[in-house]
């Protein structure tokens, strides 16, 4: 991030951030099936099966811009109003994929004997040991934020925020700049706008030490009935997906501010429910899952 900020008469504060992103993502998934035991004349030869493994890698870069302002509308009041706008992040990405299929079945040869037939198919064998690659561009949603802040005396600070992102406005583009029509229509069909509410408080026990508490609530990004839409000719094997519901975050923290060193310790607890599907819900019922996560975050800094 690259930042610049301005202070106008201690009443208006302006900020601009340019964000640069480097993307390096990888995932390997394997899907397999077994066909039941192969028995001929009461002889059990084993279980025929197959496994298909797909490796996906996404590399690229992106850039975005963030604009913000904090205003104290009343000179003799600590009341503050903040607004910010984040542009979409504009990504240029490359998807690289390879696939490996291995199967083993039993059958009768020309002599009527039972044989085990093993077959392998490797995409590297058809592409001179290279991945299948696909270039595309991704544009994330705009983000809008409104915040209010107030300080009671010199010990208590209160804050509240509202943030909105419309995930149905995510867009995919070909390298030439044309929209991916089918993919973008699917995004609009599956996703929706997300509202996030935040409240927080900080209380200074003594000038050097402060206690903090906060709560964050985000609505769901998925519409009811959303599903993973894989192309019919896709070699991807990760058919599973989970539609996340609304999410809640709870935080507690303590901070120290010295003349030279500062430190912050925070605990965050996150929880949300989701509907998990191993396949499209047309073929398999959902499993309801509750997801929880605890984090301890420590920051140590020095002023100079």
C-alpha positions in Angstrom: 0.0 0.0 0.0 1.1 3.6 -0.8 -0.6 6.3 1.3 -0.8 10.0 1.5 -2.9 12.0 4.0 -3.8 15.7 4.6 -5.0 17.6 7.7 -6.9 20.8 7.1 -7.1 22.9 10.3 -7.7 19.8 12.5 -11.3 19.8 11.1 -11.0 17.9 7.8 -8.7 14.9 7.2 -8.2 13.5 3.7 -6.5 10.3 2.6 -5.6 8.4 -0.6 -4.2 4.9 -0.8 -3.0 3.0 -3.9 -3.0 -0.8 -3.3 -0.9 -3.2 -5.3 -1.6 -6.9 -5.2 0.4 -10.0 -6.1 -1.7 -13.2 -6.6 -0.2 -16.6 -6.1 -2.9 -19.3 -5.5 -2.7 -23.1 -5.9 -5.1 -26.0 -5.2 -4.9 -29.7 -5.8 -8.0 -31.9 -5.6 -8.7 -35.5 -6.3 -12.0 -37.2 -7.2 -12.3 -41.0 -7.2 -14.9 -43.8 -7.6 -15.0 -47.5 -6.9 -17.3 -49.8 -8.9 -17.7 -52.7 -6.4 -15.8 -56.0 -6.1 -15.0 -57.9 -9.3 -15.9 -61.6 -8.7 -15.6 -64.3 -11.3 -16.5 -67.9 -10.4 -16.4 -67.1 -6.7 -12.9 -65.6 -7.0 -12.7 -62.0 -5.7 -10.1 -60.1 -7.9 -10.4 -56.8 -6.1 -12.2 -53.5 -6.6 -11.9 -51.6 -9.9 -11.7 -47.8 -9.5 -10.4 -44.6 -10.9 -9.0 -41.4 -9.6 -8.7 -38.0 -11.3 -6.5 -35.3 -9.9 -6.6 -31.6 -11.0 -4.1 -28.9 -10.1 -5.1 -25.3 -10.5 -2.8 -22.3 -10.1 -3.7 -18.7 -10.5 -1.0 -16.0 -10.8 -1.3 -12.3 -11.6 -1.4 -8.8 -10.2 -4.0 -6.1 -9.4 -4.4 -2.5 -8.4 -7.0 -0.4 -6.6 -7.5 3.0 -5.1 -9.1 4.1 -1.8 -10.3 7.6 -1.1 -11.4 8.7 2.4 -12.3 11.7 4.5 -13.0 12.4 8.2 -14.8 15.6 9.1 -15.4 17.3 12.5 -18.5 19.4 11.6 -18.6 21.2 15.0 -15.5 23.0 16.1 -16.1 22.5 19.8 -17.3 18.9 19.6 -15.3 15.6 19.2 -18.1 14.2 17.0 -16.6 12.9 13.6 -18.1 11.7 10.4 -16.1 9.5 8.0 -16.7 8.5 4.4 -14.6 6.3 2.1 -14.9 4.8 -1.4 -12.8 1.9 -2.6 -12.6 1.3 -6.3 -12.8 -2.2 -7.7 -9.5 -4.1 -7.7 -8.5 -4.6 -11.3 -6.7 -8.0 -11.7 -4.9 -9.5 -14.7 -4.7 -13.2 -14.0 -3.5 -16.5 -15.6 -5.2 -19.8 -14.7 -2.9 -22.8 -15.2 -4.4 -26.3 -15.0 -3.1 -29.9 -15.4 -5.0 -33.1 -14.9 -4.0 -36.7 -14.3 -6.4 -39.7 -14.6 -5.6 -43.2 -13.4 -8.0 -46.1 -13.7 -7.8 -49.8 -13.0 -10.4 -52.4 -14.1 -10.6 -56.2 -14.5 -11.6 -57.9 -17.7 -11.3 -61.0 -19.8 -8.4 -61.3 -22.3 -8.5 -63.3 -25.6 -7.8 -66.5 -23.7 -10.7 -66.0 -21.3 -8.4 -65.2 -18.4 -9.0 -62.4 -16.0 -6.6 -59.5 -16.3 -6.1 -56.2 -14.6 -6.0 -53.3 -17.0 -4.4 -50.1 -15.9 -4.9 -46.8 -17.8 -3.3 -43.4 -17.2 -4.0 -40.1 -18.9 -1.7 -37.1 -18.2 -2.4 -33.7 -19.8 1.4 -33.1 -19.7 1.8 -35.8 -22.3 -0.4 -33.9 -24.8 1.0 -30.4 -24.1 4.8 -30.9 -24.1 4.9 -31.1 -20.3 3.2 -27.7 -20.0 0.0 -26.6 -18.2 -3.2 -25.6 -19.9 -3.2 -21.8 -19.5 -6.0 -19.3 -19.7 -5.6 -15.5 -19.4 -8.5 -13.3 -18.1 -9.2 -10.2 -16.1 -11.3 -9.8 -12.9 -12.9 -6.7 -11.5 -14.1 -6.8 -7.9 -17.0 -4.7 -6.5 -16.9 -1.1 -5.4 -16.9 -0.6 -1.6 -18.6 2.2 0.2 -18.1 3.1 3.9 -19.8 5.5 6.3 -18.5 5.9 9.9 -19.4 7.9 13.0 -17.1 8.6 16.0 -17.3 10.3 19.3 -15.0 10.8 22.3 -16.3 11.2 25.8 -13.8 13.2 27.8 -10.3 11.9 27.5 -11.0 8.2 28.4 -13.7 6.8 26.2 -13.9 6.6 22.4 -16.9 5.2 20.5 -17.2 4.3 16.8 -19.8 2.8 14.4 -19.5 1.9 10.7 -21.6 0.8 7.8 -20.1 -0.8 4.7 -21.6 -2.0 1.4 -20.4 -4.2 -1.5 -22.5 -5.5 -4.3 -20.9 -8.9 -5.2 -23.2 -9.4 -8.1 -21.3 -6.6 -9.8 -18.1 -8.7 -10.0 -17.1 -9.0 -13.7 -14.8 -11.3 -15.7 -13.3 -10.2 -19.0 -11.3 -11.7 -21.8 -7.8 -10.3 -22.3 -9.1 -8.3 -25.3 -11.5 -6.5 -23.0 -14.8 -8.2 -23.9 -17.1 -9.4 -21.1 -17.5 -13.1 -20.4 -21.2 -13.1 -20.9 -22.2 -16.5 -19.5 -19.9 -16.3 -16.5 -21.0 -12.8 -15.6 -24.7 -13.7 -15.9 -24.0 -16.6 -13.5 -22.4 -14.2 -11.0 -25.4 -11.9 -11.1 -27.7 -15.0 -10.6 -25.7 -16.4 -7.6 -24.4 -13.4 -5.6 -25.9 -10.3 -4.0 -25.0 -7.2 -2.1 -23.4 -7.5 1.4 -23.9 -5.0 4.2 -21.4 -4.9 7.1 -22.0 -3.2 10.4 -19.3 -2.5 13.0 -19.3 -1.0 16.5 -16.4 -0.6 18.8 -15.3 1.2 22.0 -11.9 2.0 23.6 -11.5 3.0 27.2 -8.2 4.3 28.6 -7.7 3.0 32.1 -4.6 5.2 32.3 -3.1 7.4 29.6 -0.7 4.5 28.5 -3.2 1.6 28.6 -6.5 1.1 26.8 -9.1 -1.7 26.7 -11.0 -2.3 23.5 -14.1 -4.3 22.4 -15.9 -4.6 19.1 -18.6 -6.4 17.1 -18.8 -6.9 13.4 -21.8 -8.4 11.5 -21.9 -9.1 7.7 -24.9 -10.4 5.7 -24.5 -13.3 3.3 -23.1 -12.9 -0.2 -24.9 -15.9 -1.7 -28.4 -16.0 -2.8 -30.6 -18.9 -1.8 -30.0 -21.9 -4.1 -26.6 -20.7 -5.4 -24.4 -23.5 -6.7 -21.0 -24.0 -8.3 -21.5 -23.8 -12.1 -18.8 -25.9 -13.7 -18.7 -26.1 -17.5 -19.6 -29.5 -19.0 -16.1 -29.9 -20.4 -14.3 -28.8 -17.2 -11.5 -31.0 -15.9 -11.9 -29.6 -12.4 -12.6 -32.2 -9.8 -13.6 -30.0 -6.8 -17.3 -30.2 -7.2 -18.0 -29.3 -3.6 -19.1 -25.8 -2.5 -20.5 -24.1 0.6 -22.9 -21.2 0.7 -21.9 -19.1 3.6 -24.6 -17.3 5.7 -24.2 -14.1 7.7 -21.0 -13.8 9.8 -20.4 -12.4 13.2 -17.0 -11.3 14.7 -16.3 -10.5 18.3 -13.1 -8.8 19.4 -11.4 -7.9 22.7 -8.1 -6.1 23.0 -5.6 -4.2 25.1 -3.2 -1.6 24.0 -0.1 0.2 25.3 1.2 3.5 24.1 4.6 4.6 25.3 6.8 7.5 24.1 8.9 5.2 22.0 7.2 1.7 21.9 3.6 0.7 21.4 1.9 -2.7 21.5 -1.5 -4.2 20.9 -2.9 -7.6 21.8 -6.3 -8.7 20.4 -8.5 -11.7 20.4 -11.1 -12.3 17.7 -13.8 -14.9 17.5 -15.6 -15.5 14.2 -18.7 -17.6 13.6 -21.0 -18.3 10.6 -23.2 -21.0 9.3 -23.1 -22.5 5.8 -24.8 -25.0 3.6 -22.3 -27.6 2.3 -22.8 -29.6 -0.9 -20.5 -32.3 -2.3 -22.3 -31.9 -5.7 -25.0 -29.8 -7.2 -28.0 -29.8 -4.9 -30.1 -31.4 -7.6 -28.3 -34.7 -6.8 -27.4 -34.5 -3.1 -29.0 -32.8 0.0 -27.1 -30.1 1.8 -25.2 -30.5 5.1 -25.5 -27.7 7.6 -22.2 -26.6 9.0 -21.2 -24.2 11.7 -17.8 -22.6 11.2 -15.8 -21.0 14.0 -12.4 -19.5 14.2 -10.4 -17.9 17.0 -7.4 -15.6 16.4 -4.9 -14.0 18.7 -3.2 -11.0 17.1 -0.1 -9.2 18.5 1.4 -6.0 17.1 4.6 -4.4 18.3 5.9 -1.0 17.0 8.4 1.7 17.5 8.2 5.4 16.8 11.2 7.2 15.5 
